[in-house]
Amino acid sequence: MTVPESAPERPLSALPSPLARAVAFAGVLVGGLAGGFIGYALVDIQCSGDCAVPKGWGLLTGAVVAALGMAVVAVLGLRAMGEWREVLDRESAGHAPR
């Protein structure tokens, strides 16, 4: 596979594209939001009476745990995208393994 002459040269960088980073960040936020709702709901189901503090702890714990989990998934996904781009660059340069 050859690269067309009109293809712009992009600088070598280990950083993923800004769009990919924005999508990963949004995914972490959505994951944290969902985890907060789940943590709040779990405590709400089990608690009766004045449960403001336990519900708050459930919300905070659920949000942090889910956001951390999504952050791990986002980092792994961004790294995989970077490695895939490197493989494609090597193939287009004629350095692919046979």
Secondary structure, 3 states (H helix, E strand, C coil): CCCCCCCCCCCCCCCCCHHHHHHHHHHHHHHHHHHHHHHHHHHHHHCCCCCHHHHHHHHHHHHHHHHHHHHHHHHHHHHHHHHHHHHHHHHHHCCCCC
